[in-house]
Amino acid sequence: MNWKSALAIYALFWAFSVFFVLPFGVKTAQEAGVDLVPGQAESAPHGFDPRRIVIRTTIVATVLFSLFYLNYVFGWVTVEMLDWTR
């Protein structure tokens, strides 16, 4: 696999992983025990930490990409295995 292709595929895994990671660890102001800011929605998250999101996303994307790459190298699941029309 070309390194540019691998980088593009990793970027896709990273982008998809963001949406998987975002809902975990979120607390509303009520759950955190603080008062709402005037105009703030009750469901808005209380302390958004982008560093934590980036770290978690990178870990998830790296694990998923590693599984993808190992499957690419060793051929655990191939297109022929997924062809159910036979």
C-alpha positions in Angstrom: 0.0 0.0 0.0 1.3 3.4 -0.9 2.0 5.6 2.1 -0.2 8.4 0.7 -3.1 5.9 0.5 -2.4 4.7 4.0 -2.4 8.3 5.3 -5.7 9.1 3.5 -7.3 6.0 4.9 -6.0 6.9 8.4 -7.5 10.4 8.0 -10.9 8.9 7.2 -10.7 6.6 10.2 -9.8 9.6 12.3 -12.7 11.7 11.0 -15.2 8.9 11.6 -13.8 8.2 15.1 -14.5 11.8 16.1 -18.2 11.2 15.9 -17.9 7.9 17.8 -15.8 9.6 20.6 -17.7 12.9 21.1 -20.7 11.6 23.1 -18.6 9.8 25.8 -17.7 11.7 29.0 -20.0 14.6 28.3 -21.8 16.1 31.4 -24.4 18.8 31.3 -24.3 21.8 33.7 -26.9 20.1 35.9 -24.9 16.8 36.1 -21.7 18.9 36.9 -23.6 20.8 39.6 -23.1 24.3 38.2 -25.5 27.0 37.2 -26.5 27.6 33.6 -25.2 30.6 31.8 -28.1 32.8 30.7 -29.3 31.7 27.3 -27.5 28.3 27.6 -29.5 25.2 26.6 -30.0 22.7 29.4 -28.5 19.9 27.2 -25.3 21.9 26.4 -22.1 20.2 27.6 -20.4 21.7 30.6 -16.6 21.8 30.1 -15.6 20.9 26.6 -11.9 19.8 26.4 -10.7 19.4 22.8 -7.4 17.9 23.8 -9.1 15.0 25.5 -11.3 14.5 22.4 -8.3 14.6 20.1 -6.4 12.1 22.2 -9.3 9.7 22.4 -10.0 10.0 18.7 -6.4 9.3 17.8 -6.3 6.2 19.9 -9.6 4.8 18.4 -8.5 5.7 14.9 -5.1 4.1 15.4 -6.6 0.9 16.6 -9.1 0.7 13.8 -6.5 1.6 11.2 -4.1 -1.1 12.6 -6.8 -3.7 12.2 -7.5 -2.5 8.7 -3.9 -2.6 7.7 -3.3 -6.0 9.3 -6.3 -7.3 7.3 -4.8 -5.7 4.2 -1.5 -7.5 4.8 -2.7 -10.9 6.0 -6.1 -11.1 4.1 -8.3 -12.2 6.9 -11.4 -10.9 5.2 -11.5 -10.6 1.4 -14.0 -9.5 -1.1 -14.5 -13.1 -2.2 -15.5 -14.0 1.4 -18.1 -11.2 1.4 -19.7 -12.2 -2.0 -23.0 -13.6 -1.0 -24.4 -13.9 -4.6 -22.9 -17.3 -5.2 
